[in-house]
Amino acid sequence: MRILPALTAALMVTACASVTAPESASTSPQPEPLTRGYGAPVAAIAGGLMMLSDLKLFKLEYIAGGLVAFALYDPFAPTWRIEVREAGKDRVRMALRMKSLFTGGDGEARQVFLRNARELTEAGGFVAYEIVHYEEGIESSRPFAHRYANAEIQLVRSHIFPTL
């Protein structure tokens, strides 16, 4: 009975394999494979499903706990949240805040700031920017502390081609 979910998953993944169309087939002496190497992922999924069913982890409590942990941690969310505000003529303020639960990225606030400053400069048609103010630190809040960085930049237009 426990092999049924693993077999179903394996069949579903292999059914999605792509086959080369006859008109685009090459005339090379080597025969082309009909599937594109789905053996390892299928084996991993099937093995994982069999292991979870053997350990009796397909209970509602375990699935709900895993979903809650995934929602809190959210591994696909960006590490830094960036708020950009205009602070006058050709001036921009940026507030960066790191997410609560993270794996790494402690020292990348300045890199994220510089990358976003460069993107703002290029998107606005400016040639450069000057850093007016930059600070970073740790904000002690409950239940988790957050890293933050605040910056202000002055966007610079071209002196040679001022209309650019």
OpenMM code with the backbone's topology and positions (N, CA, C; nanometers):
from openmm import Vec3, app, unit

residues = "MET ARG ILE LEU PRO ALA LEU THR ALA ALA LEU MET VAL THR ALA CYS ALA SER VAL THR ALA PRO GLU SER ALA SER THR SER PRO GLN PRO GLU PRO LEU THR ARG GLY TYR GLY ALA PRO VAL ALA ALA ILE ALA GLY GLY LEU MET MET LEU SER ASP LEU LYS LEU PHE LYS LEU GLU TYR ILE ALA GLY GLY LEU VAL ALA PHE ALA LEU TYR ASP PRO PHE ALA PRO THR TRP ARG ILE GLU VAL ARG GLU ALA GLY LYS ASP ARG VAL ARG MET ALA LEU ARG MET LYS SER LEU PHE THR GLY GLY ASP GLY GLU ALA ARG GLN VAL PHE LEU ARG ASN ALA ARG GLU LEU THR GLU ALA GLY GLY PHE VAL ALA TYR GLU ILE VAL HIS TYR GLU GLU GLY ILE GLU SER SER ARG PRO PHE ALA HIS ARG TYR ALA ASN ALA GLU ILE GLN LEU VAL ARG SER HIS ILE PHE PRO THR LEU".split()
positions = [
    Vec3(0.0812, -0.1197, 0.0000),
    Vec3(0.0000, 0.0000, 0.0000),
    Vec3(0.0858, 0.1265, 0.0000),
    Vec3(0.2031, 0.1192, 0.0643),
    Vec3(0.2860, 0.2388, 0.0690),
    Vec3(0.3580, 0.2640, -0.0621),
    Vec3(0.3657, 0.1647, -0.1469),
    Vec3(0.4331, 0.1810, -0.2755),
    Vec3(0.3435, 0.2550, -0.3739),
    Vec3(0.2144, 0.2538, -0.3507),
    Vec3(0.1203, 0.3173, -0.4430),
    Vec3(0.1464, 0.4674, -0.4592),
    Vec3(0.1642, 0.5480, -0.3502),
    Vec3(0.1934, 0.6906, -0.3720),
    Vec3(0.3256, 0.7125, -0.4444),
    Vec3(0.4269, 0.6320, -0.4120),
    Vec3(0.5566, 0.6477, -0.4776),
    Vec3(0.5478, 0.6134, -0.6256),
    Vec3(0.4754, 0.5084, -0.6572),
    Vec3(0.4591, 0.4682, -0.7967),
    Vec3(0.3788, 0.5719, -0.8741),
    Vec3(0.2758, 0.6272, -0.8112),
    Vec3(0.1958, 0.7312, -0.8762),
    Vec3(0.2808, 0.8539, -0.9063),
    Vec3(0.3621, 0.8963, -0.8091),
    Vec3(0.4490, 1.0123, -0.8309),
    Vec3(0.5496, 0.9852, -0.9421),
    Vec3(0.6060, 0.8657, -0.9443),
    Vec3(0.7031, 0.8316, -1.0483),
    Vec3(0.6392, 0.8326, -1.1862),
    Vec3(0.5192, 0.7792, -1.1977),
    Vec3(0.4507, 0.7788, -1.3269),
    Vec3(0.4138, 0.9194, -1.3720),
    Vec3(0.3723, 1.0044, -1.2778),
    Vec3(0.3349, 1.1413, -1.3143),
    Vec3(0.4551, 1.2198, -1.3652),
    Vec3(0.5699, 1.2018, -1.3012),
    Vec3(0.6891, 1.2752, -1.3441),
    Vec3(0.7402, 1.2245, -1.4780),
    Vec3(0.7395, 1.0935, -1.4985),
    Vec3(0.7881, 1.0420, -1.6266),
    Vec3(0.6908, 1.0703, -1.7393),
    Vec3(0.5640, 1.0886, -1.7087),
    Vec3(0.4670, 1.1222, -1.8129),
    Vec3(0.4903, 1.2625, -1.8656),
    Vec3(0.5573, 1.3462, -1.7871),
    Vec3(0.5843, 1.4835, -1.8290),
    Vec3(0.7111, 1.4950, -1.9125),
    Vec3(0.7783, 1.3857, -1.9386),
    Vec3(0.9023, 1.3894, -2.0161),
    Vec3(0.8731, 1.4333, -2.1583),
    Vec3(0.9677, 1.5048, -2.2158),
    Vec3(0.9467, 1.5537, -2.3516),
    Vec3(1.0154, 1.4618, -2.4513),
    Vec3(0.9577, 1.4529, -2.5680),
    Vec3(1.0104, 1.3702, -2.6760),
    Vec3(1.0415, 1.4625, -2.7927),
    Vec3(1.1514, 1.4364, -2.8635),
    Vec3(1.1891, 1.5170, -2.9781),
    Vec3(1.0892, 1.4957, -3.0915),
    Vec3(1.0483, 1.6055, -3.1534),
    Vec3(0.9544, 1.5976, -3.2649),
    Vec3(1.0220, 1.5309, -3.3842),
    Vec3(0.9475, 1.4521, -3.4655),
    Vec3(1.0095, 1.3807, -3.5777),
    Vec3(1.0732, 1.4736, -3.6800),
    Vec3(1.0141, 1.5907, -3.7066),
    Vec3(1.0704, 1.6775, -3.8095),
    Vec3(1.1982, 1.7464, -3.7641),
    Vec3(1.2196, 1.7559, -3.6316),
    Vec3(1.3421, 1.8202, -3.5851),
    Vec3(1.4460, 1.7183, -3.5407),
    Vec3(1.4222, 1.5921, -3.5672),
    Vec3(1.5170, 1.4880, -3.5271),
    Vec3(1.6429, 1.4983, -3.6117),
    Vec3(1.7564, 1.4744, -3.5482),
    Vec3(1.8827, 1.4830, -3.6212),
    Vec3(1.9139, 1.3484, -3.6854),
    Vec3(2.0071, 1.3507, -3.7790),
    Vec3(2.0465, 1.2282, -3.8489),
    Vec3(2.1783, 1.1754, -3.7945),
    Vec3(2.2114, 1.2100, -3.6699),
    Vec3(2.3379, 1.1647, -3.6122),
    Vec3(2.3308, 1.0151, -3.5834),
    Vec3(2.4460, 0.9476, -3.5832),
    Vec3(2.4464, 0.8037, -3.5590),
    Vec3(2.4054, 0.7689, -3.4157),
    Vec3(2.4220, 0.8617, -3.3201),
    Vec3(2.3832, 0.8354, -3.1818),
    Vec3(2.2321, 0.8508, -3.1668),
    Vec3(2.1641, 0.7536, -3.1133),
    Vec3(2.0207, 0.7713, -3.0892),
    Vec3(1.9985, 0.8687, -2.9738),
    Vec3(1.8996, 0.9558, -2.9899),
    Vec3(1.8691, 1.0529, -2.8850),
    Vec3(1.7805, 0.9880, -2.7800),
    Vec3(1.8017, 1.0222, -2.6549),
    Vec3(1.7161, 0.9655, -2.5508),
    Vec3(1.5748, 1.0226, -2.5610),
    Vec3(1.4770, 0.9392, -2.5284),
    Vec3(1.3385, 0.9838, -2.5356),
    Vec3(1.2981, 1.0663, -2.4145),
    Vec3(1.3616, 1.0453, -2.3023),
    Vec3(1.3338, 1.1267, -2.1842),
    Vec3(1.4570, 1.2081, -2.1513),
    Vec3(1.4417, 1.3051, -2.0676),
    Vec3(1.5505, 1.3974, -2.0387),
    Vec3(1.6090, 1.3777, -1.8984),
    Vec3(1.6410, 1.2597, -1.8588),
    Vec3(1.7103, 1.2351, -1.7326),
    Vec3(1.6281, 1.2650, -1.6085),
    Vec3(1.5096, 1.2118, -1.5992),
    Vec3(1.4271, 1.2329, -1.4813),
    Vec3(1.4464, 1.1229, -1.3776),
    Vec3(1.5436, 1.0364, -1.3963),
    Vec3(1.5622, 0.9232, -1.3060),
    Vec3(1.5933, 0.9644, -1.1636),
    Vec3(1.6861, 1.0570, -1.1448),
    Vec3(1.7253, 1.0970, -1.0096),
    Vec3(1.6124, 1.1676, -0.9354),
    Vec3(1.5444, 1.2670, -0.9957),
    Vec3(1.4338, 1.3292, -0.9221),
    Vec3(1.3209, 1.2317, -0.8903),
    Vec3(1.2902, 1.1425, -0.9827),
    Vec3(1.1837, 1.0447, -0.9585),
    Vec3(1.2229, 0.9528, -0.8440),
    Vec3(1.3476, 0.9083, -0.8433),
    Vec3(1.3938, 0.8207, -0.7355),
    Vec3(1.3922, 0.8935, -0.6015),
    Vec3(1.4308, 1.0209, -0.6014),
    Vec3(1.4307, 1.0978, -0.4768),
    Vec3(1.2891, 1.1167, -0.4240),
    Vec3(1.1953, 1.1500, -0.5128),
    Vec3(1.0562, 1.1685, -0.4704),
    Vec3(0.9979, 1.0371, -0.4210),
    Vec3(1.0189, 0.9308, -0.4973),
    Vec3(0.9649, 0.8006, -0.4570),
    Vec3(1.0264, 0.7545, -0.3252),
    Vec3(1.1561, 0.7703, -0.3105),
    Vec3(1.2222, 0.7314, -0.1858),
    Vec3(1.1761, 0.8150, -0.0680),
    Vec3(1.1596, 0.9443, -0.0906),
    Vec3(1.1107, 1.0321, 0.0161),
    Vec3(0.9702, 0.9965, 0.0596),
    Vec3(0.8826, 0.9692, -0.0376),
    Vec3(0.7452, 0.9305, -0.0034),
    Vec3(0.7416, 0.7982, 0.0717),
    Vec3(0.8229, 0.7029, 0.0296),
    Vec3(0.8266, 0.5741, 0.0994),
    Vec3(0.8811, 0.5903, 0.2414),
    Vec3(0.9833, 0.6740, 0.2581),
    Vec3(1.0395, 0.6956, 0.3905),
    Vec3(0.9384, 0.7642, 0.4825),
    Vec3(0.8691, 0.8661, 0.4308),
    Vec3(0.7689, 0.9352, 0.5118),
    Vec3(0.6549, 0.8432, 0.5518),
    Vec3(0.6142, 0.7552, 0.4609),
    Vec3(0.5056, 0.6640, 0.4966),
    Vec3(0.5544, 0.5583, 0.5958),
    Vec3(0.6792, 0.5120, 0.5843),
    Vec3(0.7345, 0.4164, 0.6813),
    Vec3(0.7442, 0.4781, 0.8206),
    Vec3(0.7820, 0.6051, 0.8265),
    Vec3(0.7946, 0.6728, 0.9556),
    Vec3(0.6605, 0.7247, 1.0069),
    Vec3(0.5560, 0.7012, 0.9306),
    Vec3(0.4202, 0.7441, 0.9651),
    Vec3(0.4132, 0.8961, 0.9865),
    Vec3(0.4739, 0.9697, 0.8946),
    Vec3(0.4739, 1.1155, 0.9014),
    Vec3(0.3687, 1.1781, 0.8103),
    Vec3(0.2789, 1.0980, 0.7560),
    Vec3(0.1717, 1.1521, 0.6731),
    Vec3(0.0482, 1.1829, 0.7575),
    Vec3(0.0692, 1.2146, 0.8846),
    Vec3(-0.0418, 1.2510, 0.9718),
    Vec3(-0.0671, 1.4003, 0.9591),
    Vec3(-0.1890, 1.4410, 0.9895),
    Vec3(-0.2293, 1.5805, 0.9747),
    Vec3(-0.1432, 1.6734, 1.0604),
    Vec3(-0.1060, 1.6286, 1.1809),
    Vec3(-0.0264, 1.7147, 1.2700),
    Vec3(0.1095, 1.7467, 1.2088),
    Vec3(0.1729, 1.6470, 1.1496),
    Vec3(0.3054, 1.6678, 1.0922),
    Vec3(0.2989, 1.7543, 0.9662),
    Vec3(0.1998, 1.7302, 0.8850),
    Vec3(0.1848, 1.8108, 0.7630),
    Vec3(0.1544, 1.9555, 0.7998),
    Vec3(0.0647, 1.9776, 0.8977),
    Vec3(0.0317, 2.1134, 0.9413),
    Vec3(0.1543, 2.1820, 1.0017),
    Vec3(0.2321, 2.1094, 1.0807),
    Vec3(0.3537, 2.1668, 1.1388),
    Vec3(0.4544, 2.2067, 1.0324),
    Vec3(0.4688, 2.1234, 0.9313),
    Vec3(0.5594, 2.1566, 0.8216),
    Vec3(0.5135, 2.2790, 0.7444),
    Vec3(0.3828, 2.2901, 0.7223),
    Vec3(0.3298, 2.4071, 0.6516),
    Vec3(0.3468, 2.5346, 0.7332),
    Vec3(0.3264, 2.5263, 0.8647),
    Vec3(0.3461, 2.6436, 0.9506),
    Vec3(0.4929, 2.6852, 0.9502),
    Vec3(0.5830, 2.5884, 0.9617),
    Vec3(0.7262, 2.6200, 0.9587),
    Vec3(0.7653, 2.6829, 0.8255),
    Vec3(0.7109, 2.6313, 0.7163),
    Vec3(0.7407, 2.6874, 0.5841),
    Vec3(0.6872, 2.8295, 0.5732),
    Vec3(0.5667, 2.8541, 0.6263),
    Vec3(0.5078, 2.9882, 0.6191),
    Vec3(0.5881, 3.0885, 0.7018),
    Vec3(0.6380, 3.0470, 0.8182),
    Vec3(0.7172, 3.1378, 0.9011),
    Vec3(0.8535, 3.1662, 0.8394),
    Vec3(0.9178, 3.0632, 0.7917),
    Vec3(1.0525, 3.0788, 0.7384),
    Vec3(1.0515, 3.1381, 0.5982),
    Vec3(0.9588, 3.0941, 0.5151),
    Vec3(0.9412, 3.1420, 0.3779),
    Vec3(1.0742, 3.1519, 0.3025),
    Vec3(1.1310, 3.0394, 0.2614),
    Vec3(1.2636, 3.0416, 0.1995),
    Vec3(1.2686, 3.1109, 0.0639),
    Vec3(1.1556, 3.1340, -0.0002),
    Vec3(1.1565, 3.1976, -0.1319),
    Vec3(1.1416, 3.3492, -0.1239),
    Vec3(1.1167, 3.4028, -0.0050),
    Vec3(1.1032, 3.5477, 0.0107),
    Vec3(1.2416, 3.6124, 0.0042),
    Vec3(1.2507, 3.7348, -0.0479),
    Vec3(1.3807, 3.8017, -0.0506),
    Vec3(1.4292, 3.8303, 0.0918),
    Vec3(1.5593, 3.8300, 0.1116),
    Vec3(1.6168, 3.8508, 0.2437),
    Vec3(1.5978, 3.9942, 0.2913),
    Vec3(1.6035, 4.0899, 0.2000),
    Vec3(1.5914, 4.2311, 0.2359),
    Vec3(1.4653, 4.2908, 0.1754),
    Vec3(1.3946, 4.3715, 0.2545),
    Vec3(1.2806, 4.4496, 0.2052),
    Vec3(1.3300, 4.5935, 0.1899),
    Vec3(1.3043, 4.6533, 0.0753),
    Vec3(1.3583, 4.7851, 0.0440),
    Vec3(1.2434, 4.8821, 0.0190),
    Vec3(1.2450, 4.9933, 0.0907),
    Vec3(1.1480, 5.1006, 0.0688),
    Vec3(1.2242, 5.2205, 0.0130),
    Vec3(1.1775, 5.2726, -0.0984),
    Vec3(1.2438, 5.3848, -0.1646),
    Vec3(1.1478, 5.5026, -0.1650),
    Vec3(1.1970, 5.6194, -0.1202),
    Vec3(1.1163, 5.7413, -0.1190),
    Vec3(1.1959, 5.8553, -0.1809),
    Vec3(1.1249, 5.9440, -0.2462),
    Vec3(1.1892, 6.0630, -0.3004),
    Vec3(1.2068, 6.1628, -0.1863),
    Vec3(1.3236, 6.2257, -0.1799),
    Vec3(1.3543, 6.3180, -0.0702),
    Vec3(1.3930, 6.4553, -0.1230),
    Vec3(1.3315, 6.4985, -0.2283),
    Vec3(1.3645, 6.6272, -0.2876),
    Vec3(1.4079, 6.6096, -0.4318),
    Vec3(1.4605, 6.7186, -0.4878),
    Vec3(1.5020, 6.7150, -0.6276),
    Vec3(1.6251, 6.6254, -0.6427),
    Vec3(1.6110, 6.5200, -0.7184),
    Vec3(1.7187, 6.4252, -0.7482),
    Vec3(1.7794, 6.3618, -0.6226),
    Vec3(1.7021, 6.3523, -0.5160),
    Vec3(1.7471, 6.2853, -0.3933),
    Vec3(1.6536, 6.1701, -0.3626),
    Vec3(1.7111, 6.0600, -0.3174),
    Vec3(1.6324, 5.9398, -0.2889),
    Vec3(1.6767, 5.8837, -0.1540),
    Vec3(1.5783, 5.8457, -0.0721),
    Vec3(1.6061, 5.7779, 0.0550),
    Vec3(1.5680, 5.6321, 0.0426),
    Vec3(1.6527, 5.5455, 0.0968),
    Vec3(1.6253, 5.4015, 0.0960),
    Vec3(1.6290, 5.3495, 0.2386),
    Vec3(1.5311, 5.2667, 0.2710),
    Vec3(1.5276, 5.1986, 0.4003),
    Vec3(1.5259, 5.0490, 0.3722),
    Vec3(1.6287, 4.9796, 0.4154),
    Vec3(1.6398, 4.8350, 0.3961),
    Vec3(1.6171, 4.7670, 0.5305),
    Vec3(1.5401, 4.6591, 0.5287),
    Vec3(1.5133, 4.5835, 0.6513),
    Vec3(1.5219, 4.4352, 0.6195),
    Vec3(1.5994, 4.3632, 0.6994),
    Vec3(1.6192, 4.2203, 0.6783),
    Vec3(1.5032, 4.1423, 0.7393),
    Vec3(1.4667, 4.0310, 0.6763),
    Vec3(1.3563, 3.9510, 0.7293),
    Vec3(1.3962, 3.8855, 0.8612),
    Vec3(1.2979, 3.8409, 0.9365),
    Vec3(1.3213, 3.7911, 1.0725),
    Vec3(1.4008, 3.6622, 1.0756),
    Vec3(1.3559, 3.5620, 1.0043),
    Vec3(1.4229, 3.4321, 1.0033),
    Vec3(1.4976, 3.4184, 0.8717),
    Vec3(1.6277, 3.3990, 0.8797),
    Vec3(1.7091, 3.3962, 0.7590),
    Vec3(1.8231, 3.2980, 0.7757),
    Vec3(1.8835, 3.2635, 0.6652),
    Vec3(2.0036, 3.1802, 0.6673),
    Vec3(2.1112, 3.2542, 0.5896),
    Vec3(2.1896, 3.3320, 0.6582),
    Vec3(2.2969, 3.4067, 0.5945),
    Vec3(2.2518, 3.5431, 0.5474),
    Vec3(2.3432, 3.6165, 0.4878),
    Vec3(2.3115, 3.7484, 0.4358),
    Vec3(2.3343, 3.8591, 0.5362),
    Vec3(2.4095, 3.8307, 0.6444),
    Vec3(2.4302, 3.9316, 0.7480),
    Vec3(2.5057, 4.0541, 0.6972),
    Vec3(2.6065, 4.0351, 0.6162),
    Vec3(2.6896, 4.1466, 0.5741),
    Vec3(2.6588, 4.2007, 0.4365),
    Vec3(2.5425, 4.1707, 0.3836),
    Vec3(2.5166, 4.2111, 0.2455),
    Vec3(2.4315, 4.3367, 0.2328),
    Vec3(2.4083, 4.4107, 0.3402),
    Vec3(2.3252, 4.5313, 0.3334),
    Vec3(2.3853, 4.6335, 0.2370),
    Vec3(2.5149, 4.6547, 0.2465),
    Vec3(2.5780, 4.7538, 0.1588),
    Vec3(2.5729, 4.7097, 0.0130),
    Vec3(2.5927, 4.5816, -0.0134),
    Vec3(2.5841, 4.5314, -0.1509),
    Vec3(2.4440, 4.5520, -0.2071),
    Vec3(2.3420, 4.5214, -0.1279),
    Vec3(2.2038, 4.5393, -0.1735),
    Vec3(2.1765, 4.6868, -0.1986),
    Vec3(2.2243, 4.7732, -0.1085),
    Vec3(2.2060, 4.9170, -0.1255),
    Vec3(2.2737, 4.9668, -0.2531),
    Vec3(2.3997, 4.9287, -0.2742),
    Vec3(2.4726, 4.9754, -0.3927),
    Vec3(2.4083, 4.9258, -0.5219),
    Vec3(2.3624, 4.8007, -0.5222),
    Vec3(2.2968, 4.7465, -0.6416),
    Vec3(2.1688, 4.8239, -0.6726),
    Vec3(2.0886, 4.8530, -0.5708),
    Vec3(1.9643, 4.9261, -0.5936),
    Vec3(1.9898, 5.0715, -0.6297),
    Vec3(2.0926, 5.1323, -0.5721),
    Vec3(2.1273, 5.2697, -0.6091),
    Vec3(2.1688, 5.2762, -0.7556),
    Vec3(2.2469, 5.1784, -0.7994),
    Vec3(2.2893, 5.1751, -0.9402),
    Vec3(2.1696, 5.1561, -1.0328),
    Vec3(2.0771, 5.0668, -0.9946),
    Vec3(1.9579, 5.0446, -1.0772),
    Vec3(1.8714, 5.1700, -1.0845),
    Vec3(1.8558, 5.2415, -0.9726),
    Vec3(1.7795, 5.3669, -0.9739),
    Vec3(1.8460, 5.4707, -1.0627),
    Vec3(1.9776, 5.4779, -1.0553),
    Vec3(2.0521, 5.5740, -1.1364),
    Vec3(2.0338, 5.5458, -1.2849),
    Vec3(2.0507, 5.4213, -1.3238),
    Vec3(2.0373, 5.3853, -1.4650),
    Vec3(1.8937, 5.4000, -1.5134),
    Vec3(1.7968, 5.3629, -1.4320),
    Vec3(1.6567, 5.3709, -1.4740),
    Vec3(1.6103, 5.5153, -1.4883),
    Vec3(1.6676, 5.6060, -1.4086),
    Vec3(1.6270, 5.7459, -1.4153),
    Vec3(1.7025, 5.8274, -1.5177),
    Vec3(1.7976, 5.7680, -1.5872),
    Vec3(1.8738, 5.8401, -1.6881),
    Vec3(1.9860, 5.9248, -1.6298),
    Vec3(2.0271, 5.8973, -1.5083),
    Vec3(2.1367, 5.9705, -1.4461),
    Vec3(2.2680, 5.8990, -1.4761),
    Vec3(2.3800, 5.9713, -1.4572),
    Vec3(2.5095, 5.9113, -1.4874),
    Vec3(2.5799, 5.8589, -1.3631),
    Vec3(2.5444, 5.9118, -1.2469),
    Vec3(2.6116, 5.8695, -1.1242),
    Vec3(2.5239, 5.9027, -1.0042),
    Vec3(2.5729, 5.8633, -0.8881),
    Vec3(2.5067, 5.9005, -0.7635),
    Vec3(2.6129, 5.9248, -0.6580),
    Vec3(2.5798, 6.0084, -0.5613),
    Vec3(2.6679, 6.0345, -0.4480),
    Vec3(2.5958, 5.9900, -0.3221),
    Vec3(2.6662, 5.9219, -0.2357),
    Vec3(2.6065, 5.8770, -0.1097),
    Vec3(2.6120, 5.9934, -0.0113),
    Vec3(2.4950, 6.0432, 0.0255),
    Vec3(2.4861, 6.1538, 0.1200),
    Vec3(2.4903, 6.1010, 0.2630),
    Vec3(2.4206, 5.9912, 0.2869),
    Vec3(2.4115, 5.9355, 0.4221),
    Vec3(2.3954, 5.7844, 0.4115),
    Vec3(2.4657, 5.7110, 0.4982),
    Vec3(2.4495, 5.5658, 0.5033),
    Vec3(2.4749, 5.5187, 0.6457),
    Vec3(2.3843, 5.4390, 0.6980),
    Vec3(2.4029, 5.3782, 0.8296),
    Vec3(2.3378, 5.2411, 0.8299),
    Vec3(2.3938, 5.1514, 0.9086),
    Vec3(2.3325, 5.0205, 0.9259),
    Vec3(2.3513, 4.9767, 1.0692),
    Vec3(2.2616, 4.8902, 1.1139),
    Vec3(2.2686, 4.8439, 1.2515),
    Vec3(2.1687, 4.7330, 1.2762),
    Vec3(2.1463, 4.7062, 1.4048),
    Vec3(2.0515, 4.6034, 1.4465),
    Vec3(1.9468, 4.6690, 1.5343),
    Vec3(1.8228, 4.6483, 1.4998),
    Vec3(1.7101, 4.7019, 1.5750),
    Vec3(1.6601, 4.5916, 1.6680),
    Vec3(1.6691, 4.6137, 1.7973),
    Vec3(1.6268, 4.5125, 1.8943),
    Vec3(1.4764, 4.5227, 1.9154),
    Vec3(1.4044, 4.4332, 1.8538),
    Vec3(1.2593, 4.4300, 1.8690),
    Vec3(1.2180, 4.2896, 1.9092),
    Vec3(1.0994, 4.2762, 1.9577),
    Vec3(1.0484, 4.1457, 2.0013),
    Vec3(0.9658, 4.0844, 1.8922),
    Vec3(0.9657, 3.9605, 1.8662),
    Vec3(1.0450, 3.8556, 1.9283),
    Vec3(1.1821, 3.8388, 1.8634),
    Vec3(1.2070, 3.9039, 1.7504),
    Vec3(1.3348, 3.8871, 1.6815),
    Vec3(1.3982, 4.0233, 1.6579),
    Vec3(1.5300, 4.0275, 1.6592),
    Vec3(1.6020, 4.1484, 1.6211),
    Vec3(1.6113, 4.1536, 1.4687),
    Vec3(1.6163, 4.2737, 1.4142),
    Vec3(1.6220, 4.2925, 1.2686),
    Vec3(1.7434, 4.3766, 1.2331),
    Vec3(1.8103, 4.3372, 1.1276),
    Vec3(1.9151, 4.4222, 1.0712),
    Vec3(1.8474, 4.5266, 0.9830),
    Vec3(1.9058, 4.6454, 0.9805),
    Vec3(1.8504, 4.7510, 0.8974),
    Vec3(1.9643, 4.8324, 0.8371),
    Vec3(1.9310, 4.9059, 0.7344),
    Vec3(2.0233, 5.0016, 0.6739),
    Vec3(1.9401, 5.1161, 0.6191),
    Vec3(1.9834, 5.2381, 0.6448),
    Vec3(1.9184, 5.3576, 0.5919),
    Vec3(2.0212, 5.4340, 0.5099),
    Vec3(1.9780, 5.4855, 0.3972),
    Vec3(2.0711, 5.5567, 0.3098),
    Vec3(1.9979, 5.6666, 0.2349),
    Vec3(2.0739, 5.7660, 0.1955),
    Vec3(2.0221, 5.8726, 0.1100),
    Vec3(2.1261, 5.8989, 0.0025),
    Vec3(2.0793, 5.9079, -0.1219),
    Vec3(2.1712, 5.9332, -0.2329),
    Vec3(2.1263, 6.0563, -0.3102),
    Vec3(2.2225, 6.1216, -0.3700),
    Vec3(2.1987, 6.2348, -0.4593),
    Vec3(2.2281, 6.1855, -0.6002),
    Vec3(2.1290, 6.1896, -0.6873),
    Vec3(2.1472, 6.1458, -0.8258),
    Vec3(2.2118, 6.2587, -0.9053),
    Vec3(2.3091, 6.2240, -0.9880),
    Vec3(2.3878, 6.3236, -1.0610),
    Vec3(2.3596, 6.3113, -1.2096),
    Vec3(2.3272, 6.4250, -1.2704),
    Vec3(2.3070, 6.4296, -1.4157),
    Vec3(2.4412, 6.4546, -1.4848),
    Vec3(2.4446, 6.4269, -1.6126),
    Vec3(2.5660, 6.4470, -1.6905),
    Vec3(2.5927, 6.5966, -1.7080),
    Vec3(2.7191, 6.6386, -1.6868),
    Vec3(2.7559, 6.7784, -1.7081),
    Vec3(2.7811, 6.8060, -1.8559),
    Vec3(2.8214, 6.7051, -1.9296),
    Vec3(2.8492, 6.7210, -2.0720),
    Vec3(2.7193, 6.7203, -2.1512),
    Vec3(2.6303, 6.6280, -2.1187),
    Vec3(2.5012, 6.6165, -2.1864),
    Vec3(2.3903, 6.6332, -2.0819),
    Vec3(2.3586, 6.7552, -2.0402),
    Vec3(2.2636, 6.7753, -1.9306),
    Vec3(2.1205, 6.7325, -1.9622),
    Vec3(2.0861, 6.7182, -2.0881),
    Vec3(1.9489, 6.6779, -2.1209),
    Vec3(1.9301, 6.5276, -2.1161),
    Vec3(2.0367, 6.4523, -2.1011),
    Vec3(2.0251, 6.3069, -2.0938),
    Vec3(1.9684, 6.2633, -1.9627),
] * unit.nanometer
topology = app.Topology()
chain = topology.addChain("A")
for resn in residues:
    res = topology.addResidue(resn, chain)
    for name in ("N", "CA", "C"):
        topology.addAtom(name, app.Element.getBySymbol(name[0]), res)
